[in-house]
């Protein structure tokens, strides 16, 4: 009885998560937590991060980060307006900051709060390389990937509770083995592929946004080639990673470039 009630409840929960179609992905968004709750928390965390880290302001690089970020934002607005989603960004509060950190990284919190670490600039090299990075990070926010990750985490926890309940009458060894099996299956068969799909979505959306913003999407392939070279190998196998392998990513980007250029052409942006 307990098992049937639990699985019925999980089924209802699964049905409830597909409540809205994201304009950028065309997929139903998994949303167990609303952005009205996520955005304020993200904005607060972003402010705290900026206070605790060295923000670079007034330099040429800092201005580049803001300029490229504004162009990517403008590209997103153009695309949304042209496709009938004029109010989609009404709750976003865009900010772009360069932070003094040697780590090769950049990120965007839900709601449009962006940080670029100074350590990635030697690899971006130019504005188009920077647009590749910022287009990708902004796309995570536009596709509501943070919201989906939180929702997936909640479902994973609910599943773990279900396994614990289903094996409650078994020996502790049996229950432990069941939990270990569930953990492996949910991680390698669920959460990691889910994360890799988000990275691929962000690559696709970001490529289109950078093209609409006027940056040649072919530069994205060059940038990821430099990223691959800078890593020096030693990355985990793709199935064990939150990200696609560099080879997979570059191959996918090459396939997506014609579509990105075609989309940019709709907005009067032409590439040779």
Backbone bond lengths (Angstrom), bond angles and torsions (degrees), N, CA, C in turn:
res aa  C-N    CA-C-N  psi(-1)  N-CA   C-N-CA  omega(-1)  CA-C   N-CA-C  phi
1 X - - - 1.466 - - 1.519 111.00 -
2 X 1.362 114.69 -45.39 1.465 118.61 -179.85 1.525 110.71 -62.14
3 X 1.337 115.71 -40.78 1.464 119.62 -178.55 1.524 110.38 -63.64
4 X 1.315 117.26 -45.99 1.459 120.11 -176.99 1.522 111.25 -64.78
5 X 1.331 116.03 -39.44 1.474 119.73 178.12 1.518 110.35 -64.08
6 X 1.367 115.78 -42.24 1.451 119.87 -179.50 1.519 111.59 -62.46
7 X 1.339 116.30 -49.89 1.461 119.34 -176.36 1.526 111.46 -68.27
8 X 1.344 117.01 -31.42 1.458 119.86 174.22 1.523 109.64 -63.77
9 X 1.333 115.03 -42.89 1.472 119.18 179.28 1.514 111.82 -63.33
10 X 1.349 116.69 -41.21 1.460 120.17 177.99 1.524 111.12 -65.19
11 X 1.337 116.06 -35.43 1.464 119.45 177.80 1.511 111.69 -64.44
12 X 1.342 116.15 -43.64 1.465 120.49 177.81 1.522 110.02 -62.17
13 X 1.353 115.54 -40.41 1.459 120.38 179.34 1.522 110.98 -62.70
14 X 1.323 116.26 -42.39 1.469 120.30 180.00 1.524 111.26 -63.90
15 X 1.328 116.47 -38.17 1.465 120.00 178.26 1.516 111.53 -66.69
16 X 1.318 116.17 -31.15 1.464 120.36 -175.18 1.516 113.10 -76.42
17 X 1.342 117.57 -17.41 1.452 118.53 -171.98 1.526 113.02 -80.46
18 X 1.309 119.24 -20.78 1.458 120.90 -178.48 1.524 109.31 -94.93
19 X 1.322 114.48 85.52 1.459 117.70 -170.15 1.523 113.43 -116.85
20 X 1.332 117.98 -13.17 1.466 119.27 -178.07 1.520 109.68 -151.62
21 X 1.316 116.87 145.78 1.458 121.64 178.61 1.512 109.90 -95.53
22 X 1.316 116.20 125.54 1.461 120.55 179.17 1.524 109.52 -76.41
23 X 1.335 118.60 130.29 1.467 120.43 -175.86 1.523 113.60 -65.47
24 X 1.332 117.34 -28.74 1.458 120.27 -176.52 1.524 113.01 -81.45
25 X 1.320 116.75 -32.78 1.464 119.72 -177.32 1.527 112.06 -102.44
26 X 1.331 117.02 -22.24 1.458 120.84 -175.49 1.508 112.79 73.16
27 X 1.341 116.57 12.25 1.462 121.32 -178.01 1.526 110.61 -109.49
28 X 1.321 115.40 155.89 1.459 120.38 173.88 1.520 109.50 -69.54
29 X 1.323 115.74 133.10 1.454 121.26 -177.05 1.521 110.81 -85.29
30 X 1.332 115.99 129.06 1.459 120.34 175.98 1.519 107.79 -79.49
31 X 1.322 117.34 110.82 1.456 121.18 -170.57 1.520 111.52 -136.49
32 X 1.343 115.87 85.48 1.454 119.89 172.89 1.526 110.43 -85.41
33 X 1.328 116.04 -15.29 1.459 122.32 176.53 1.519 107.37 -126.66
34 X 1.321 117.94 130.89 1.452 121.66 -176.47 1.527 111.14 -80.78
35 X 1.341 115.68 150.34 1.459 119.91 178.05 1.526 112.78 -61.87
36 X 1.316 117.15 -23.51 1.467 119.87 177.46 1.532 110.86 -64.08
37 X 1.326 116.46 -22.34 1.463 121.60 174.92 1.522 111.02 -93.44
38 X 1.324 116.26 -36.95 1.463 120.74 -174.93 1.529 111.92 -72.88
39 X 1.326 117.48 -45.61 1.462 120.69 -173.93 1.529 113.05 -59.47
40 X 1.330 120.20 -50.81 1.475 119.34 -179.84 1.524 112.80 -57.26
41 X 1.337 116.38 -40.54 1.460 120.09 178.38 1.526 111.03 -65.12
42 X 1.340 116.40 -41.77 1.467 120.85 178.90 1.523 110.81 -63.90
43 X 1.324 116.95 -41.90 1.464 120.48 179.89 1.526 111.13 -62.84
44 X 1.325 116.02 -39.23 1.464 121.08 179.17 1.527 110.77 -66.14
45 X 1.321 116.08 -43.95 1.463 120.74 179.20 1.526 110.76 -64.45
46 X 1.321 116.14 -37.99 1.469 120.54 179.39 1.525 110.37 -63.30
47 X 1.338 115.97 -45.07 1.456 120.29 178.92 1.512 111.66 -61.53
48 X 1.322 116.75 -40.69 1.458 120.78 178.80 1.523 110.96 -65.48
49 X 1.338 116.36 -39.24 1.461 120.38 178.41 1.527 110.75 -62.06
50 X 1.311 117.32 -44.93 1.463 120.73 -178.96 1.524 111.55 -63.04
51 X 1.323 117.14 -34.52 1.465 120.99 178.58 1.519 111.87 -69.40
52 X 1.329 115.62 -32.25 1.461 120.75 -175.29 1.524 113.46 -92.40
53 X 1.324 117.70 -2.42 1.459 121.09 -178.51 1.531 110.67 -129.49
54 X 1.320 115.37 161.21 1.458 121.11 -176.70 1.529 109.92 -84.35
55 X 1.315 116.19 105.27 1.461 122.07 178.63 1.526 109.10 -85.89
56 X 1.317 116.39 129.23 1.465 122.00 177.87 1.527 108.17 -90.21
57 X 1.320 116.44 122.50 1.468 120.48 -177.69 1.521 110.24 -131.48
58 X 1.328 115.70 147.02 1.463 121.08 173.77 1.505 116.02 82.57
59 X 1.320 118.26 -4.96 1.461 120.68 179.53 1.530 109.83 -88.68
60 X 1.322 114.77 168.61 1.464 119.72 177.99 1.529 111.01 -59.88
61 X 1.328 115.84 -42.89 1.465 119.36 -179.46 1.524 111.33 -65.87
62 X 1.326 117.20 -40.69 1.468 120.61 179.47 1.527 110.72 -62.56
63 X 1.333 115.38 -40.60 1.465 119.72 178.74 1.524 111.22 -67.48
64 X 1.334 116.23 -35.23 1.464 120.35 177.35 1.518 110.75 -63.14
65 X 1.317 116.18 -43.53 1.463 120.40 179.49 1.523 109.94 -58.91
66 X 1.322 116.87 -44.62 1.460 120.07 -179.09 1.529 111.35 -68.96
67 X 1.326 116.99 -41.87 1.465 120.62 -179.03 1.521 111.79 -63.79
68 X 1.335 116.30 -47.33 1.460 120.22 179.52 1.528 109.73 -64.99
69 X 1.322 116.42 -40.48 1.462 119.84 178.75 1.513 112.47 -60.69
70 X 1.318 116.69 -41.94 1.466 120.82 179.16 1.524 110.98 -65.28
71 X 1.327 116.96 -35.95 1.466 119.92 178.71 1.530 111.21 -68.79
72 X 1.327 116.41 -38.26 1.464 119.71 177.46 1.523 109.62 -66.44
73 X 1.323 116.68 -42.57 1.461 120.74 176.64 1.525 110.32 -59.63
74 X 1.344 116.15 -44.70 1.465 120.48 178.96 1.510 112.28 -61.07
75 X 1.342 116.13 -37.87 1.467 120.46 178.13 1.526 110.63 -64.53
76 X 1.335 116.22 -41.16 1.468 120.33 178.45 1.525 110.55 -63.02
77 X 1.321 116.62 -41.79 1.466 120.93 179.53 1.527 111.03 -64.28
78 X 1.323 116.08 -42.79 1.469 119.99 178.61 1.524 110.69 -59.79
79 X 1.336 115.38 -46.96 1.464 119.66 -178.20 1.517 110.93 -63.48
80 X 1.316 116.67 -44.98 1.464 120.81 -179.01 1.527 111.65 -64.13
81 X 1.317 117.00 -44.94 1.468 120.59 179.25 1.520 111.51 -61.84
82 X 1.332 115.65 -40.83 1.467 120.15 -178.57 1.519 112.11 -69.25
83 X 1.331 116.30 -23.54 1.462 120.11 -177.11 1.527 113.61 -106.68
84 X 1.337 115.59 15.27 1.462 119.76 172.99 1.514 116.37 83.30
85 X 1.351 117.22 23.28 1.470 120.84 179.61 1.530 110.44 -121.30
86 X 1.310 116.89 52.51 1.463 122.18 -172.57 1.525 113.31 -57.51
87 X 1.331 117.69 -37.85 1.469 120.85 -173.84 1.526 113.57 -96.48
88 X 1.304 117.62 10.99 1.464 120.21 -174.28 1.527 112.03 -61.31
89 X 1.321 118.25 -35.18 1.465 121.87 -174.67 1.524 113.73 -96.14
90 X 1.328 117.45 13.74 1.470 119.53 -172.32 1.534 113.27 -61.86
91 X 1.315 118.66 -28.49 1.463 121.30 -178.55 1.527 113.06 -96.74
92 X 1.331 116.62 -1.72 1.465 120.24 178.58 1.525 110.29 -77.71
93 X 1.321 117.02 140.57 1.465 123.67 177.71 1.524 107.80 -124.54
94 X 1.322 115.10 92.32 1.455 119.93 -170.60 1.534 112.22 -73.44
95 X 1.331 115.52 134.97 1.466 123.21 172.23 1.521 108.11 -145.29
96 X 1.328 115.30 144.54 1.464 120.79 -179.22 1.527 107.59 -133.51
97 X 1.315 117.21 121.41 1.459 120.45 -179.04 1.525 110.99 -135.31
98 X 1.332 114.86 141.03 1.454 122.48 172.95 1.524 107.30 -97.51
99 X 1.322 116.48 128.99 1.461 121.76 -177.11 1.526 109.63 -118.19
100 X 1.330 114.75 137.56 1.460 120.87 179.76 1.531 109.70 -73.66
101 X 1.315 115.74 101.47 1.455 121.68 -178.38 1.526 107.70 -158.26
102 X 1.326 117.27 129.81 1.461 121.21 -176.92 1.533 113.30 -74.04
103 X 1.312 116.88 -11.72 1.457 120.13 179.82 1.528 110.96 -63.26
104 X 1.311 117.02 138.94 1.468 121.87 178.52 1.526 107.17 -85.04
105 X 1.344 114.89 90.45 1.461 117.93 -172.15 1.524 111.16 -161.58
106 X 1.308 114.95 162.24 1.465 124.42 171.75 1.516 106.04 -157.45
107 X 1.337 117.36 155.54 1.463 119.10 179.07 1.517 110.20 -155.82
108 X 1.323 114.08 160.51 1.469 121.43 178.03 1.521 107.81 -133.97
109 X 1.311 116.71 122.71 1.457 121.00 178.18 1.521 109.70 -82.56
110 X 1.325 117.66 159.76 1.471 120.00 176.59 1.524 111.06 -52.59
111 X 1.317 115.46 136.37 1.454 119.95 179.42 1.520 115.10 93.83
112 X 1.359 117.05 0.76 1.454 119.46 172.09 1.512 117.48 96.20
113 X 1.324 118.41 25.45 1.463 122.32 178.87 1.525 109.55 -96.72
114 X 1.334 115.81 111.49 1.460 121.26 -168.48 1.526 111.92 -114.01
115 X 1.325 115.45 138.19 1.464 122.39 172.88 1.520 108.72 -128.37
116 X 1.322 115.65 134.31 1.459 122.46 172.82 1.520 107.08 -117.50
117 X 1.328 117.55 126.43 1.460 120.73 177.09 1.530 109.56 -82.87
118 X 1.319 115.40 142.38 1.475 119.89 -178.53 1.523 111.35 -61.40
119 X 1.341 117.66 -24.62 1.456 120.68 -178.52 1.509 115.02 -65.89
120 X 1.331 117.39 -17.24 1.465 119.42 -178.99 1.532 112.17 -90.38
121 X 1.332 117.35 -14.69 1.472 120.19 -174.41 1.531 114.09 -62.76
122 X 1.344 119.26 -38.47 1.469 117.71 176.78 1.527 113.09 -60.95
123 X 1.337 117.03 -23.91 1.466 120.10 179.94 1.525 111.11 -89.32
124 X 1.330 117.63 -33.71 1.466 118.97 176.48 1.524 110.38 -66.51
125 X 1.329 116.37 -36.41 1.469 124.94 177.39 1.527 114.09 69.24
126 X 1.346 117.87 -55.92 1.459 120.10 -174.38 1.525 110.11 -135.49
127 X 1.329 116.19 -176.61 1.459 120.67 -177.11 1.524 112.31 -61.96
128 X 1.325 117.13 -37.59 1.462 120.03 -179.51 1.527 110.95 -67.40
129 X 1.321 116.85 -38.42 1.460 120.16 175.74 1.517 110.97 -64.68
130 X 1.334 115.95 -40.88 1.458 120.94 177.14 1.529 110.72 -65.36
131 X 1.325 116.34 -38.06 1.470 120.76 177.82 1.525 111.33 -64.65
132 X 1.332 117.06 -32.86 1.465 120.91 175.81 1.523 109.91 -60.23
133 X 1.331 115.22 -47.19 1.471 121.01 -178.92 1.524 110.86 -66.32
134 X 1.325 116.24 -50.07 1.461 119.91 -174.62 1.527 111.35 -71.18
135 X 1.321 116.82 -34.11 1.459 119.78 176.04 1.515 110.84 -62.71
136 X 1.320 115.70 -41.26 1.466 120.67 178.66 1.523 110.93 -64.41
137 X 1.332 116.86 -47.49 1.466 119.91 -176.89 1.526 111.88 -67.44
138 X 1.322 116.55 -43.18 1.469 120.15 177.39 1.528 110.23 -59.55
139 X 1.322 116.41 -36.16 1.464 120.42 -178.06 1.522 112.46 -64.58
140 X 1.328 116.71 -31.41 1.458 118.93 174.85 1.532 110.23 -59.28
141 X 1.341 115.52 -42.82 1.464 119.88 179.97 1.526 111.39 -69.51
142 X 1.330 116.61 -41.61 1.469 120.42 -178.32 1.528 111.62 -65.75
143 X 1.326 116.63 -32.77 1.459 120.86 -179.47 1.530 112.31 -88.09
144 X 1.332 116.56 4.51 1.468 121.43 179.49 1.533 112.66 57.35
145 X 1.320 116.50 39.65 1.451 119.58 -178.84 1.527 112.28 -68.01
146 X 1.329 117.55 -33.62 1.458 120.16 177.37 1.516 111.16 -62.04
147 X 1.314 116.04 -44.07 1.462 122.06 177.78 1.528 110.69 -60.66
148 X 1.335 116.15 -42.05 1.454 120.49 -178.75 1.523 111.99 -69.56
149 X 1.340 117.16 -37.43 1.466 120.14 178.17 1.528 110.92 -63.92
150 X 1.339 115.42 -42.52 1.458 118.91 177.79 1.527 110.69 -61.94
151 X 1.316 116.18 -42.51 1.461 120.68 -179.65 1.521 111.16 -65.27
152 X 1.333 116.30 -42.06 1.468 120.11 178.91 1.516 111.02 -63.94
153 X 1.328 116.43 -38.23 1.456 120.56 177.68 1.518 111.72 -63.03
154 X 1.335 115.68 -38.74 1.459 119.95 178.07 1.525 111.18 -65.50
155 X 1.336 115.88 -40.48 1.467 119.40 177.93 1.522 111.48 -66.74
156 X 1.339 116.08 -37.46 1.464 119.72 178.31 1.525 110.31 -62.78
157 X 1.328 116.50 -42.06 1.461 120.51 177.91 1.525 111.36 -65.22
158 X 1.338 116.07 -39.38 1.464 119.88 178.62 1.526 110.16 -63.95
159 X 1.326 116.19 -39.13 1.466 120.06 177.74 1.515 111.72 -64.08
160 X 1.349 116.07 -40.39 1.465 119.76 178.26 1.525 110.70 -62.90
161 X 1.327 115.57 -39.55 1.466 119.65 177.44 1.528 110.27 -64.29
162 X 1.325 116.44 -36.81 1.461 121.23 178.28 1.514 111.75 -64.41
163 X 1.351 116.83 -42.34 1.458 120.70 178.73 1.527 109.97 -64.72
164 X 1.330 115.70 -42.14 1.469 119.61 179.69 1.524 110.79 -61.90
165 X 1.325 116.72 -40.92 1.461 120.68 -179.84 1.532 110.77 -69.21
166 X 1.325 116.25 -41.61 1.465 120.61 -177.51 1.517 112.25 -66.48
167 X 1.338 116.87 -27.57 1.475 120.37 -178.69 1.525 111.60 -106.16
168 X 1.321 115.62 14.06 1.464 120.31 -175.98 1.515 114.00 -59.06
169 X 1.330 117.81 -30.25 1.456 120.35 -178.57 1.513 113.48 -90.90
170 X 1.327 116.97 1.25 1.464 121.38 -177.86 1.525 110.27 -90.49
171 X 1.337 115.43 174.73 1.463 120.34 176.57 1.521 109.53 -67.34
172 X 1.318 116.11 159.10 1.478 120.06 179.96 1.523 111.01 -62.35
173 X 1.334 117.07 -33.99 1.474 120.46 178.44 1.521 110.85 -65.76
174 X 1.321 116.62 -44.03 1.472 121.25 178.70 1.519 110.53 -63.41
175 X 1.315 116.52 -43.11 1.457 120.56 -179.75 1.529 110.67 -64.55
176 X 1.340 115.86 -40.68 1.459 119.90 179.50 1.526 111.00 -64.07
177 X 1.331 116.40 -42.29 1.464 120.07 179.04 1.525 110.97 -64.77
178 X 1.324 117.09 -39.77 1.466 121.03 178.60 1.523 111.00 -63.82
179 X 1.346 116.22 -40.35 1.466 120.01 179.98 1.532 110.76 -68.14
180 X 1.336 116.00 -38.39 1.466 119.74 178.11 1.525 110.43 -65.19
181 X 1.320 116.48 -41.71 1.462 120.58 179.22 1.528 110.22 -63.64
182 X 1.336 115.44 -44.62 1.468 119.04 179.20 1.519 111.10 -62.15
183 X 1.333 116.13 -42.46 1.462 120.50 -179.65 1.528 111.10 -59.28
184 X 1.342 116.52 -45.43 1.459 119.91 -179.94 1.512 112.91 -66.05
185 X 1.326 116.25 -44.65 1.469 120.36 -178.97 1.526 110.72 -65.53
186 X 1.330 116.41 -44.98 1.470 119.21 -177.37 1.526 111.50 -68.51
187 X 1.336 117.13 -32.12 1.458 120.47 -179.40 1.527 111.71 -76.75
188 X 1.354 115.83 -55.13 1.470 119.65 -174.34 1.527 113.08 -83.16
189 X 1.316 116.19 -24.57 1.457 119.10 179.09 1.511 113.81 -99.64
190 X 1.339 116.22 -11.01 1.453 119.94 -176.88 1.525 114.45 -126.17
191 X 1.325 116.63 -70.55 1.460 121.27 -171.44 1.531 113.53 -64.86
192 X 1.326 117.58 -45.18 1.464 119.34 -178.76 1.536 112.66 -67.82
193 X 1.339 119.57 -46.68 1.465 118.96 174.44 1.533 112.01 -60.15
194 X 1.318 116.04 -35.89 1.470 121.30 177.53 1.524 109.86 -60.57
195 X 1.334 116.38 -46.07 1.464 121.01 179.13 1.529 111.45 -64.56
196 X 1.326 117.06 -42.32 1.469 120.04 179.46 1.524 111.22 -63.79
197 X 1.325 116.37 -36.11 1.477 119.11 177.82 1.525 110.49 -65.47
198 X 1.332 117.48 -34.91 1.463 120.87 176.76 1.528 111.04 -65.14
199 X 1.328 115.71 -41.39 1.463 119.30 178.76 1.527 110.84 -62.17
200 X 1.319 116.14 -41.50 1.467 119.89 179.31 1.525 111.28 -67.16
201 X 1.334 116.61 -38.58 1.468 120.36 176.16 1.521 110.60 -62.33
202 X 1.339 116.38 -43.98 1.466 120.27 -179.61 1.522 111.30 -65.25
203 X 1.331 116.89 -35.45 1.470 120.06 175.77 1.531 110.32 -62.15
204 X 1.332 115.64 -45.62 1.465 120.42 -177.24 1.527 111.50 -65.57
205 X 1.314 116.70 -48.85 1.475 120.74 -179.91 1.520 109.97 -64.81
206 X 1.332 115.82 -44.84 1.461 120.12 -178.56 1.513 112.74 -61.03
207 X 1.329 116.34 -37.50 1.463 120.69 178.89 1.530 110.13 -62.97
208 X 1.318 116.11 -42.01 1.466 120.49 178.51 1.523 111.37 -66.23
209 X 1.328 116.58 -43.06 1.468 120.22 -178.75 1.523 111.36 -64.81
210 X 1.332 117.39 -42.82 1.460 118.53 -179.30 1.526 110.58 -66.00
211 X 1.331 116.39 -33.68 1.462 119.93 178.40 1.530 110.61 -67.85
212 X 1.327 116.88 -45.27 1.474 120.45 178.44 1.526 110.08 -62.60
213 X 1.354 116.33 -33.43 1.470 120.76 179.08 1.517 112.49 -74.71
214 X 1.340 116.81 -6.86 1.457 120.20 176.18 1.511 115.40 101.95
215 X 1.321 117.64 7.76 1.458 121.44 179.76 1.527 109.40 -100.15
216 X 1.321 116.24 130.32 1.467 121.07 -176.85 1.531 110.44 -61.76
217 X 1.327 118.57 118.64 1.471 120.61 -177.66 1.518 113.68 -64.91
218 X 1.332 117.56 -17.36 1.463 119.43 177.67 1.530 111.43 -63.98
219 X 1.334 116.28 -24.33 1.462 120.56 179.14 1.527 110.73 -65.25
220 X 1.333 116.72 -25.51 1.467 120.14 179.82 1.533 110.57 -60.12
221 X 1.324 116.36 -39.10 1.468 120.63 179.08 1.530 109.77 -64.78
222 X 1.327 116.00 -42.31 1.463 120.04 178.89 1.533 110.62 -63.80
223 X 1.332 116.24 -41.93 1.462 119.73 179.98 1.526 111.16 -61.42
224 X 1.335 117.68 -48.40 1.459 119.99 -177.87 1.521 111.37 -68.48
225 X 1.315 116.82 -25.50 1.461 119.51 172.43 1.523 110.83 -65.33
226 X 1.326 116.27 -42.20 1.469 120.25 177.27 1.529 110.59 -67.10
227 X 1.327 116.87 -38.42 1.463 120.53 177.85 1.527 110.28 -61.40
228 X 1.317 115.80 -42.92 1.462 120.23 179.79 1.523 110.93 -62.45
229 X 1.335 115.35 -43.36 1.466 120.02 -179.26 1.525 111.48 -66.20
230 X 1.330 116.53 -34.71 1.463 120.63 -177.22 1.525 112.85 -72.23
231 X 1.328 116.70 -22.55 1.459 119.84 -177.03 1.524 112.39 -74.22
232 X 1.331 116.07 -24.90 1.460 120.20 177.66 1.512 114.38 68.53
233 X 1.330 116.85 20.04 1.466 120.23 179.99 1.521 111.40 80.18
234 X 1.308 115.50 -168.24 1.460 119.97 177.28 1.515 114.95 80.81
235 X 1.323 118.24 10.03 1.456 120.54 178.13 1.522 110.09 -79.60
236 X 1.332 116.88 151.67 1.468 118.88 179.05 1.523 111.34 -67.28
237 X 1.330 115.93 160.94 1.462 120.13 175.45 1.524 109.14 -58.42
238 X 1.331 116.51 149.78 1.464 120.63 -173.20 1.530 112.03 -55.53
239 X 1.348 117.85 -40.59 1.463 119.18 -175.67 1.527 112.23 -68.51
240 X 1.341 116.94 -14.30 1.462 121.25 178.60 1.520 112.08 -101.15
241 X 1.319 117.31 4.50 1.461 121.28 -173.14 1.523 112.51 -113.34
242 X 1.333 114.81 155.88 1.467 120.87 174.23 1.520 111.52 -79.04
243 X 1.337 117.16 -11.73 1.461 122.14 -176.66 1.532 110.88 -122.02
244 X 1.324 116.92 151.33 1.469 118.99 172.03 1.526 109.44 -63.47
245 X 1.313 116.65 156.21 1.462 119.19 174.64 1.528 109.05 -64.53
246 X 1.327 116.15 158.16 1.467 119.97 179.35 1.525 110.67 -58.84
247 X 1.328 116.07 -38.16 1.470 120.28 -179.16 1.527 110.96 -64.63
248 X 1.333 116.06 -43.93 1.463 120.42 178.66 1.523 110.68 -63.70
249 X 1.315 115.18 -45.05 1.464 120.30 -178.07 1.528 111.22 -61.07
250 X 1.306 117.34 -47.95 1.459 121.16 -178.16 1.526 111.07 -64.75
251 X 1.330 116.42 -41.51 1.471 120.41 178.77 1.528 110.40 -62.01
252 X 1.320 117.26 -41.93 1.464 120.92 179.07 1.522 111.60 -65.71
253 X 1.327 116.38 -41.88 1.460 119.94 -179.94 1.528 111.51 -61.87
254 X 1.312 116.29 -41.10 1.464 119.54 179.05 1.526 111.27 -59.00
255 X 1.339 115.50 -38.72 1.466 119.86 179.08 1.525 111.93 -69.44
256 X 1.338 116.56 -29.29 1.464 121.23 -174.30 1.528 113.77 -87.01
257 X 1.313 117.45 -15.86 1.469 120.99 -175.03 1.533 112.88 -57.70
258 X 1.331 120.27 -46.54 1.477 119.17 179.70 1.519 112.91 -58.01
259 X 1.333 117.63 -41.28 1.464 120.88 -179.91 1.526 111.06 -66.96
260 X 1.331 116.73 -37.74 1.464 120.51 178.59 1.526 110.46 -65.01
261 X 1.316 116.64 -42.14 1.468 120.54 178.11 1.525 110.89 -65.60
262 X 1.321 116.59 -39.25 1.461 120.71 179.28 1.523 110.80 -64.62
263 X 1.330 116.66 -38.57 1.466 120.63 178.35 1.525 110.43 -67.40
264 X 1.336 116.74 -40.63 1.465 120.91 178.52 1.524 110.99 -63.83
265 X 1.330 116.72 -35.23 1.462 121.29 179.72 1.526 111.58 -60.20
266 X 1.328 117.11 -31.23 1.467 121.27 177.80 1.524 111.43 -62.02
267 X 1.340 116.56 -22.57 1.455 121.56 -178.65 1.536 110.96 -108.22
268 X 1.338 115.14 18.08 1.456 120.24 174.91 1.510 115.26 81.31
269 X 1.341 117.78 12.27 1.461 121.44 179.64 1.520 109.08 -97.69
270 X 1.321 115.71 120.42 1.473 120.87 -175.26 1.519 109.81 -117.54
271 X 1.330 116.11 134.52 1.455 121.75 175.90 1.527 108.65 -117.71
272 X 1.301 115.74 146.22 1.461 120.24 -179.96 1.521 109.34 -74.78
